Amino acid sequence: MSKKPTITNVARLAGVSTATAGRVLGGYGYSSQDVRDRVLTSAEQLGYTPNQLARSLITGTTRTIGVVAGDIQSPFYASVLRGIYNIARLEGFGLLVTGSDELLKQEIESVQLLLAKQVDGLIIAPLDLRDAPHLRKVMESKKPIVQIDRVIEGFNADYVVVDNFNASYEATLSLINAGHRSIGVVAELVNMNGKGIEEFVASAKLGTVDPQYLLPSWQRVYGYLRAMLQSGCDINLNHICRVGEYSATAGQSSVEKMMSQPQHPTAVFSTGGLLSGAVMHAFDKLNLSIPEDVSLVCFDDLDWFSLHKPQISAIKQPTIEMGEQAAKLIFNRLKDATQPQQKITLGTHFIQRFSIKTI
């Protein structure tokens, strides 16, 4: 016998054909319970490990799910991946994880890589929310896709998102109710099909924006704008920091510029975890104290917010639940591809701490 036991060795010890042993160890076809017990006992006795590549060639599946995260370093995606893993492990599936770094070219390359690895399904945070031809092609091939965090317009794939608009609306109201009327907002605001912030604000005033097919940062700014408008607060374009990229350095620079104005905001709403650290670094550089000089509310409740002095008020997203729900949708789709599109919108939780000053 060779050092590494083969399926032929297992079949011989179990007293069955190689084909029968292959069916039992591959989990396909029919075998009696007696035969299954003999084959599995023989495999365990010999220390046989199935050849997953060979199995996938026979069954047409790899028992793997591919995930394309926007930023694999982000605490948000790390937590979402934890949720996906929780369910995948229960189903006996593995994960192949890659990222886009919020760049469409890298997203396309990542999808192609995962398809080349023959994943059974794809979970993705898409960037192109209008066309996405690379993902539409995947759907046409009958490979199940679940969208997380963003939704592509006219794309009949399942999705799990959070209610960014209402969460941001309520967070902004918490500042308004504390007496603030001059409130700044900091957001990446990338990929808006050439539109400027002026045009977006004008549409918000008319109430003609459909937030569903916007990237999360735009949805959150829209929630901020609607809260300001409905409360009778003036919209100061100089108090809307459009960073234009996913960069903490660029975010800090934008906040420093906003807060160095003679009439700077008395409160700031940060629309994402990456930017929140940048906002606080900018405050520190300008010697602005929270909340004495400026109040702060952040989207995403980072672990250290409750340890900071003062503790930071924040919107907590159900990130692990998002991952678990996305994984459940993939496995449901693998079991029944005929069910209608599943649309899940999760709520958030606003955690009031000590970073808001009443004025």
Contacts in CASP RR format, 6 or more apart in sequence:
PFRMAT RR
TARGET T0000
AUTHOR 0000-0000-0000
METHOD contacts of the structure
MODEL  1
MSKKPTITNVARLAGVSTATAGRVLGGYGYSSQDVRDRVLTSAEQLGYTP
NQLARSLITGTTRTIGVVAGDIQSPFYASVLRGIYNIARLEGFGLLVTGS
DELLKQEIESVQLLLAKQVDGLIIAPLDLRDAPHLRKVMESKKPIVQIDR
VIEGFNADYVVVDNFNASYEATLSLINAGHRSIGVVAELVNMNGKGIEEF
VASAKLGTVDPQYLLPSWQRVYGYLRAMLQSGCDINLNHICRVGEYSATA
GQSSVEKMMSQPQHPTAVFSTGGLLSGAVMHAFDKLNLSIPEDVSLVCFD
DLDWFSLHKPQISAIKQPTIEMGEQAAKLIFNRLKDATQPQQKITLGTHF
IQRFSIKTI
1 9 0 8 1.000
5 46 0 8 1.000
5 47 0 8 1.000
5 48 0 8 1.000
6 48 0 8 1.000
7 18 0 8 1.000
7 21 0 8 1.000
7 22 0 8 1.000
7 25 0 8 1.000
7 48 0 8 1.000
7 50 0 8 1.000
7 51 0 8 1.000
8 18 0 8 1.000
9 46 0 8 1.000
9 48 0 8 1.000
10 21 0 8 1.000
10 25 0 8 1.000
10 39 0 8 1.000
10 42 0 8 1.000
10 43 0 8 1.000
10 46 0 8 1.000
10 48 0 8 1.000
11 17 0 8 1.000
11 18 0 8 1.000
11 20 0 8 1.000
11 21 0 8 1.000
11 22 0 8 1.000
11 39 0 8 1.000
11 42 0 8 1.000
13 42 0 8 1.000
13 45 0 8 1.000
13 46 0 8 1.000
14 21 0 8 1.000
14 35 0 8 1.000
14 38 0 8 1.000
14 39 0 8 1.000
14 41 0 8 1.000
14 42 0 8 1.000
15 38 0 8 1.000
16 35 0 8 1.000
16 38 0 8 1.000
16 39 0 8 1.000
20 31 0 8 1.000
20 35 0 8 1.000
20 39 0 8 1.000
21 39 0 8 1.000
21 42 0 8 1.000
21 43 0 8 1.000
22 39 0 8 1.000
23 29 0 8 1.000
23 30 0 8 1.000
23 31 0 8 1.000
24 31 0 8 1.000
24 35 0 8 1.000
24 36 0 8 1.000
24 39 0 8 1.000
24 40 0 8 1.000
25 39 0 8 1.000
25 40 0 8 1.000
25 43 0 8 1.000
25 48 0 8 1.000
25 50 0 8 1.000
25 55 0 8 1.000
26 50 0 8 1.000
26 55 0 8 1.000
26 58 0 8 1.000
26 59 0 8 1.000
27 59 0 8 1.000
28 58 0 8 1.000
28 59 0 8 1.000
31 39 0 8 1.000
42 48 0 8 1.000
52 62 0 8 1.000
52 63 0 8 1.000
56 62 0 8 1.000
56 63 0 8 1.000
56 118 0 8 1.000
60 118 0 8 1.000
61 120 0 8 1.000
62 117 0 8 1.000
62 118 0 8 1.000
62 119 0 8 1.000
62 120 0 8 1.000
63 92 0 8 1.000
63 93 0 8 1.000
63 94 0 8 1.000
63 120 0 8 1.000
64 93 0 8 1.000
64 94 0 8 1.000
64 95 0 8 1.000
64 96 0 8 1.000
64 117 0 8 1.000
64 118 0 8 1.000
64 119 0 8 1.000
64 120 0 8 1.000
65 84 0 8 1.000
65 88 0 8 1.000
65 93 0 8 1.000
65 94 0 8 1.000
65 95 0 8 1.000
65 96 0 8 1.000
65 119 0 8 1.000
65 120 0 8 1.000
65 121 0 8 1.000
65 122 0 8 1.000
65 123 0 8 1.000
65 327 0 8 1.000
65 330 0 8 1.000
66 95 0 8 1.000
66 96 0 8 1.000
66 97 0 8 1.000
66 98 0 8 1.000
66 114 0 8 1.000
66 117 0 8 1.000
66 119 0 8 1.000
66 121 0 8 1.000
66 122 0 8 1.000
66 123 0 8 1.000
67 81 0 8 1.000
67 84 0 8 1.000
67 95 0 8 1.000
67 96 0 8 1.000
67 97 0 8 1.000
67 98 0 8 1.000
67 122 0 8 1.000
67 123 0 8 1.000
67 124 0 8 1.000
68 98 0 8 1.000
68 99 0 8 1.000
68 100 0 8 1.000
68 107 0 8 1.000
68 110 0 8 1.000
68 111 0 8 1.000
68 114 0 8 1.000
68 122 0 8 1.000
68 123 0 8 1.000
68 124 0 8 1.000
68 125 0 8 1.000
69 77 0 8 1.000
69 80 0 8 1.000
69 81 0 8 1.000
69 97 0 8 1.000
69 98 0 8 1.000
69 99 0 8 1.000
69 100 0 8 1.000
69 125 0 8 1.000
70 77 0 8 1.000
70 99 0 8 1.000
70 100 0 8 1.000
70 101 0 8 1.000
70 102 0 8 1.000
70 107 0 8 1.000
70 125 0 8 1.000
70 127 0 8 1.000
71 77 0 8 1.000
71 99 0 8 1.000
71 100 0 8 1.000
71 101 0 8 1.000
71 102 0 8 1.000
71 246 0 8 1.000
71 274 0 8 1.000
72 78 0 8 1.000
72 81 0 8 1.000
72 97 0 8 1.000
72 98 0 8 1.000
72 99 0 8 1.000
74 273 0 8 1.000
74 274 0 8 1.000
75 273 0 8 1.000
75 300 0 8 1.000
75 302 0 8 1.000
75 303 0 8 1.000
76 273 0 8 1.000
76 300 0 8 1.000
76 317 0 8 1.000
76 319 0 8 1.000
77 125 0 8 1.000
79 319 0 8 1.000
79 320 0 8 1.000
80 148 0 8 1.000
80 149 0 8 1.000
80 319 0 8 1.000
80 320 0 8 1.000
80 322 0 8 1.000
80 323 0 8 1.000
80 326 0 8 1.000
81 95 0 8 1.000
81 97 0 8 1.000
81 323 0 8 1.000
82 319 0 8 1.000
82 320 0 8 1.000
82 323 0 8 1.000
83 319 0 8 1.000
83 320 0 8 1.000
83 321 0 8 1.000
83 322 0 8 1.000
83 323 0 8 1.000
83 324 0 8 1.000
83 327 0 8 1.000
84 95 0 8 1.000
84 123 0 8 1.000
84 323 0 8 1.000
84 324 0 8 1.000
84 326 0 8 1.000
84 327 0 8 1.000
85 95 0 8 1.000
86 320 0 8 1.000
86 324 0 8 1.000
86 327 0 8 1.000
87 323 0 8 1.000
87 324 0 8 1.000
87 327 0 8 1.000
87 328 0 8 1.000
87 331 0 8 1.000
88 94 0 8 1.000
88 95 0 8 1.000
88 327 0 8 1.000
91 327 0 8 1.000
91 331 0 8 1.000
93 120 0 8 1.000
93 331 0 8 1.000
96 114 0 8 1.000
96 117 0 8 1.000
96 119 0 8 1.000
98 110 0 8 1.000
98 113 0 8 1.000
98 114 0 8 1.000
99 106 0 8 1.000
99 107 0 8 1.000
99 110 0 8 1.000
100 106 0 8 1.000
100 107 0 8 1.000
100 110 0 8 1.000
100 125 0 8 1.000
100 127 0 8 1.000
101 246 0 8 1.000
102 127 0 8 1.000
102 190 0 8 1.000
102 246 0 8 1.000
103 127 0 8 1.000
104 127 0 8 1.000
104 128 0 8 1.000
107 124 0 8 1.000
107 126 0 8 1.000
107 127 0 8 1.000
107 128 0 8 1.000
107 134 0 8 1.000
108 134 0 8 1.000
111 122 0 8 1.000
111 124 0 8 1.000
111 134 0 8 1.000
111 135 0 8 1.000
111 138 0 8 1.000
112 134 0 8 1.000
114 122 0 8 1.000
115 122 0 8 1.000
115 138 0 8 1.000
115 143 0 8 1.000
119 143 0 8 1.000
120 143 0 8 1.000
120 144 0 8 1.000
120 334 0 8 1.000
121 143 0 8 1.000
121 144 0 8 1.000
121 145 0 8 1.000
121 330 0 8 1.000
121 333 0 8 1.000
121 334 0 8 1.000
122 138 0 8 1.000
122 143 0 8 1.000
122 144 0 8 1.000
122 145 0 8 1.000
122 146 0 8 1.000
123 145 0 8 1.000
123 146 0 8 1.000
123 148 0 8 1.000
123 323 0 8 1.000
123 326 0 8 1.000
123 327 0 8 1.000
123 330 0 8 1.000
124 135 0 8 1.000
124 145 0 8 1.000
124 146 0 8 1.000
124 147 0 8 1.000
124 148 0 8 1.000
125 147 0 8 1.000
125 148 0 8 1.000
125 149 0 8 1.000
125 150 0 8 1.000
126 132 0 8 1.000
126 135 0 8 1.000
126 147 0 8 1.000
126 150 0 8 1.000
126 152 0 8 1.000
127 150 0 8 1.000
127 191 0 8 1.000
127 215 0 8 1.000
128 135 0 8 1.000
128 152 0 8 1.000
128 191 0 8 1.000
129 150 0 8 1.000
129 151 0 8 1.000
129 152 0 8 1.000
129 153 0 8 1.000
129 191 0 8 1.000
129 213 0 8 1.000
129 214 0 8 1.000
129 215 0 8 1.000
130 152 0 8 1.000
130 153 0 8 1.000
130 193 0 8 1.000
130 213 0 8 1.000
132 152 0 8 1.000
132 155 0 8 1.000
135 145 0 8 1.000
135 152 0 8 1.000
135 155 0 8 1.000
135 157 0 8 1.000
136 155 0 8 1.000
138 145 0 8 1.000
139 145 0 8 1.000
139 155 0 8 1.000
139 156 0 8 1.000
139 157 0 8 1.000
142 337 0 8 1.000
144 157 0 8 1.000
144 158 0 8 1.000
144 330 0 8 1.000
144 333 0 8 1.000
144 334 0 8 1.000
144 337 0 8 1.000
145 157 0 8 1.000
145 158 0 8 1.000
146 157 0 8 1.000
146 158 0 8 1.000
146 159 0 8 1.000
146 160 0 8 1.000
146 326 0 8 1.000
146 329 0 8 1.000
146 330 0 8 1.000
146 333 0 8 1.000
147 155 0 8 1.000
147 157 0 8 1.000
147 158 0 8 1.000
147 159 0 8 1.000
147 160 0 8 1.000
147 161 0 8 1.000
148 159 0 8 1.000
148 160 0 8 1.000
148 161 0 8 1.000
148 322 0 8 1.000
148 323 0 8 1.000
148 326 0 8 1.000
149 161 0 8 1.000
149 162 0 8 1.000
149 216 0 8 1.000
149 322 0 8 1.000
150 161 0 8 1.000
150 215 0 8 1.000
150 216 0 8 1.000
151 159 0 8 1.000
151 161 0 8 1.000
151 212 0 8 1.000
151 213 0 8 1.000
152 213 0 8 1.000
153 212 0 8 1.000
153 213 0 8 1.000
156 341 0 8 1.000
157 341 0 8 1.000
158 329 0 8 1.000
158 330 0 8 1.000
158 333 0 8 1.000
158 341 0 8 1.000
158 342 0 8 1.000
158 343 0 8 1.000
158 344 0 8 1.000
159 342 0 8 1.000
159 343 0 8 1.000
159 344 0 8 1.000
160 322 0 8 1.000
160 323 0 8 1.000
160 325 0 8 1.000
160 326 0 8 1.000
160 329 0 8 1.000
160 344 0 8 1.000
160 346 0 8 1.000
161 322 0 8 1.000
161 344 0 8 1.000
161 345 0 8 1.000
161 346 0 8 1.000
162 317 0 8 1.000
162 318 0 8 1.000
162 322 0 8 1.000
162 345 0 8 1.000
162 346 0 8 1.000
162 347 0 8 1.000
162 348 0 8 1.000
163 345 0 8 1.000
163 346 0 8 1.000
163 347 0 8 1.000
163 348 0 8 1.000
164 211 0 8 1.000
164 216 0 8 1.000
164 219 0 8 1.000
164 220 0 8 1.000
164 223 0 8 1.000
164 299 0 8 1.000
165 211 0 8 1.000
165 219 0 8 1.000
165 220 0 8 1.000
165 222 0 8 1.000
165 223 0 8 1.000
165 226 0 8 1.000
166 223 0 8 1.000
166 347 0 8 1.000
167 220 0 8 1.000
167 299 0 8 1.000
167 315 0 8 1.000
167 347 0 8 1.000
167 348 0 8 1.000
167 350 0 8 1.000
168 219 0 8 1.000
168 220 0 8 1.000
168 221 0 8 1.000
168 222 0 8 1.000
168 223 0 8 1.000
168 224 0 8 1.000
168 227 0 8 1.000
168 269 0 8 1.000
168 271 0 8 1.000
168 299 0 8 1.000
168 315 0 8 1.000
169 223 0 8 1.000
169 224 0 8 1.000
169 226 0 8 1.000
169 227 0 8 1.000
170 227 0 8 1.000
170 350 0 8 1.000
171 224 0 8 1.000
171 269 0 8 1.000
171 297 0 8 1.000
171 299 0 8 1.000
171 313 0 8 1.000
171 315 0 8 1.000
171 350 0 8 1.000
172 183 0 8 1.000
172 223 0 8 1.000
172 224 0 8 1.000
172 227 0 8 1.000
172 228 0 8 1.000
172 269 0 8 1.000
172 297 0 8 1.000
173 227 0 8 1.000
173 231 0 8 1.000
174 297 0 8 1.000
174 313 0 8 1.000
174 350 0 8 1.000
174 352 0 8 1.000
174 356 0 8 1.000
175 183 0 8 1.000
175 267 0 8 1.000
175 269 0 8 1.000
175 295 0 8 1.000
175 297 0 8 1.000
175 356 0 8 1.000
176 183 0 8 1.000
176 227 0 8 1.000
176 228 0 8 1.000
176 231 0 8 1.000
176 233 0 8 1.000
178 267 0 8 1.000
178 295 0 8 1.000
178 356 0 8 1.000
178 357 0 8 1.000
178 358 0 8 1.000
178 359 0 8 1.000
179 358 0 8 1.000
179 359 0 8 1.000
180 265 0 8 1.000
180 266 0 8 1.000
180 267 0 8 1.000
180 295 0 8 1.000
180 359 0 8 1.000
181 233 0 8 1.000
181 234 0 8 1.000
181 266 0 8 1.000
182 233 0 8 1.000
182 236 0 8 1.000
182 239 0 8 1.000
182 263 0 8 1.000
182 264 0 8 1.000
182 265 0 8 1.000
182 266 0 8 1.000
182 267 0 8 1.000
183 224 0 8 1.000
183 228 0 8 1.000
183 233 0 8 1.000
183 239 0 8 1.000
183 265 0 8 1.000
183 266 0 8 1.000
183 267 0 8 1.000
183 268 0 8 1.000
183 269 0 8 1.000
184 236 0 8 1.000
184 239 0 8 1.000
184 240 0 8 1.000
184 241 0 8 1.000
184 258 0 8 1.000
184 265 0 8 1.000
184 267 0 8 1.000
184 268 0 8 1.000
184 269 0 8 1.000
185 220 0 8 1.000
185 221 0 8 1.000
185 224 0 8 1.000
185 239 0 8 1.000
185 240 0 8 1.000
185 241 0 8 1.000
185 268 0 8 1.000
185 269 0 8 1.000
185 270 0 8 1.000
185 271 0 8 1.000
186 241 0 8 1.000
186 243 0 8 1.000
186 251 0 8 1.000
186 254 0 8 1.000
186 255 0 8 1.000
186 258 0 8 1.000
186 268 0 8 1.000
186 269 0 8 1.000
186 270 0 8 1.000
186 271 0 8 1.000
186 275 0 8 1.000
186 278 0 8 1.000
186 279 0 8 1.000
187 217 0 8 1.000
187 218 0 8 1.000
187 220 0 8 1.000
187 221 0 8 1.000
187 240 0 8 1.000
187 241 0 8 1.000
187 242 0 8 1.000
187 243 0 8 1.000
187 271 0 8 1.000
187 272 0 8 1.000
187 275 0 8 1.000
188 215 0 8 1.000
188 217 0 8 1.000
188 242 0 8 1.000
188 243 0 8 1.000
188 244 0 8 1.000
188 245 0 8 1.000
188 246 0 8 1.000
188 271 0 8 1.000
188 274 0 8 1.000
188 275 0 8 1.000
189 197 0 8 1.000
189 217 0 8 1.000
189 218 0 8 1.000
189 221 0 8 1.000
189 242 0 8 1.000
189 243 0 8 1.000
189 244 0 8 1.000
190 215 0 8 1.000
190 217 0 8 1.000
190 244 0 8 1.000
190 245 0 8 1.000
190 246 0 8 1.000
191 215 0 8 1.000
192 200 0 8 1.000
192 215 0 8 1.000
192 218 0 8 1.000
196 242 0 8 1.000
197 237 0 8 1.000
197 240 0 8 1.000
197 242 0 8 1.000
198 237 0 8 1.000
200 209 0 8 1.000
200 218 0 8 1.000
200 221 0 8 1.000
200 222 0 8 1.000
201 225 0 8 1.000
201 235 0 8 1.000
201 237 0 8 1.000
201 240 0 8 1.000
203 209 0 8 1.000
204 222 0 8 1.000
204 225 0 8 1.000
204 226 0 8 1.000
204 229 0 8 1.000
205 225 0 8 1.000
205 229 0 8 1.000
205 235 0 8 1.000
207 226 0 8 1.000
209 222 0 8 1.000
211 218 0 8 1.000
211 219 0 8 1.000
211 222 0 8 1.000
211 223 0 8 1.000
214 222 0 8 1.000
216 271 0 8 1.000
217 271 0 8 1.000
217 272 0 8 1.000
220 271 0 8 1.000
220 272 0 8 1.000
220 299 0 8 1.000
221 240 0 8 1.000
221 271 0 8 1.000
224 269 0 8 1.000
224 271 0 8 1.000
225 235 0 8 1.000
228 234 0 8 1.000
228 235 0 8 1.000
229 235 0 8 1.000
236 265 0 8 1.000
238 258 0 8 1.000
238 261 0 8 1.000
239 258 0 8 1.000
239 264 0 8 1.000
239 265 0 8 1.000
241 251 0 8 1.000
241 254 0 8 1.000
241 255 0 8 1.000
241 257 0 8 1.000
241 258 0 8 1.000
242 254 0 8 1.000
243 250 0 8 1.000
243 251 0 8 1.000
243 254 0 8 1.000
243 275 0 8 1.000
244 250 0 8 1.000
246 274 0 8 1.000
248 274 0 8 1.000
248 275 0 8 1.000
248 277 0 8 1.000
248 278 0 8 1.000
248 281 0 8 1.000
249 278 0 8 1.000
251 275 0 8 1.000
251 278 0 8 1.000
251 279 0 8 1.000
251 282 0 8 1.000
252 278 0 8 1.000
252 279 0 8 1.000
252 281 0 8 1.000
252 282 0 8 1.000
252 285 0 8 1.000
253 282 0 8 1.000
255 268 0 8 1.000
255 278 0 8 1.000
255 279 0 8 1.000
255 282 0 8 1.000
255 283 0 8 1.000
256 282 0 8 1.000
256 285 0 8 1.000
256 286 0 8 1.000
258 264 0 8 1.000
258 265 0 8 1.000
259 265 0 8 1.000
259 268 0 8 1.000
259 282 0 8 1.000
259 283 0 8 1.000
259 286 0 8 1.000
259 288 0 8 1.000
259 294 0 8 1.000
260 286 0 8 1.000
264 294 0 8 1.000
265 294 0 8 1.000
266 294 0 8 1.000
266 295 0 8 1.000
266 359 0 8 1.000
267 294 0 8 1.000
267 295 0 8 1.000
267 296 0 8 1.000
267 297 0 8 1.000
267 356 0 8 1.000
268 279 0 8 1.000
268 294 0 8 1.000
268 295 0 8 1.000
268 296 0 8 1.000
268 297 0 8 1.000
269 296 0 8 1.000
269 297 0 8 1.000
269 298 0 8 1.000
269 299 0 8 1.000
270 276 0 8 1.000
270 277 0 8 1.000
270 279 0 8 1.000
270 296 0 8 1.000
270 297 0 8 1.000
270 298 0 8 1.000
270 299 0 8 1.000
271 299 0 8 1.000
272 298 0 8 1.000
272 299 0 8 1.000
272 300 0 8 1.000
273 298 0 8 1.000
273 299 0 8 1.000
273 300 0 8 1.000
273 302 0 8 1.000
276 298 0 8 1.000
276 299 0 8 1.000
276 300 0 8 1.000
276 302 0 8 1.000
276 312 0 8 1.000
276 314 0 8 1.000
279 296 0 8 1.000
279 298 0 8 1.000
280 290 0 8 1.000
280 296 0 8 1.000
283 289 0 8 1.000
283 290 0 8 1.000
283 293 0 8 1.000
283 294 0 8 1.000
283 296 0 8 1.000
288 294 0 8 1.000
290 296 0 8 1.000
290 310 0 8 1.000
290 312 0 8 1.000
290 355 0 8 1.000
291 310 0 8 1.000
291 354 0 8 1.000
291 355 0 8 1.000
291 356 0 8 1.000
291 357 0 8 1.000
292 357 0 8 1.000
295 355 0 8 1.000
295 356 0 8 1.000
295 357 0 8 1.000
296 312 0 8 1.000
296 313 0 8 1.000
296 355 0 8 1.000
296 356 0 8 1.000
297 312 0 8 1.000
297 313 0 8 1.000
297 314 0 8 1.000
297 315 0 8 1.000
297 355 0 8 1.000
297 356 0 8 1.000
298 305 0 8 1.000
298 312 0 8 1.000
298 313 0 8 1.000
298 314 0 8 1.000
298 315 0 8 1.000
299 314 0 8 1.000
299 315 0 8 1.000
299 317 0 8 1.000
300 314 0 8 1.000
300 315 0 8 1.000
300 316 0 8 1.000
300 317 0 8 1.000
301 314 0 8 1.000
301 315 0 8 1.000
301 316 0 8 1.000
301 317 0 8 1.000
301 351 0 8 1.000
302 314 0 8 1.000
305 311 0 8 1.000
305 312 0 8 1.000
305 314 0 8 1.000
305 353 0 8 1.000
306 312 0 8 1.000
306 353 0 8 1.000
310 353 0 8 1.000
310 354 0 8 1.000
310 355 0 8 1.000
311 353 0 8 1.000
311 354 0 8 1.000
311 355 0 8 1.000
312 353 0 8 1.000
312 355 0 8 1.000
313 350 0 8 1.000
313 351 0 8 1.000
313 352 0 8 1.000
313 353 0 8 1.000
313 354 0 8 1.000
313 355 0 8 1.000
313 356 0 8 1.000
314 350 0 8 1.000
314 351 0 8 1.000
314 353 0 8 1.000
315 348 0 8 1.000
315 349 0 8 1.000
315 350 0 8 1.000
315 351 0 8 1.000
316 348 0 8 1.000
316 349 0 8 1.000
316 350 0 8 1.000
316 351 0 8 1.000
317 346 0 8 1.000
317 348 0 8 1.000
318 346 0 8 1.000
318 347 0 8 1.000
318 348 0 8 1.000
318 349 0 8 1.000
321 346 0 8 1.000
322 346 0 8 1.000
325 344 0 8 1.000
325 346 0 8 1.000
329 342 0 8 1.000
329 344 0 8 1.000
332 339 0 8 1.000
332 342 0 8 1.000
333 339 0 8 1.000
END
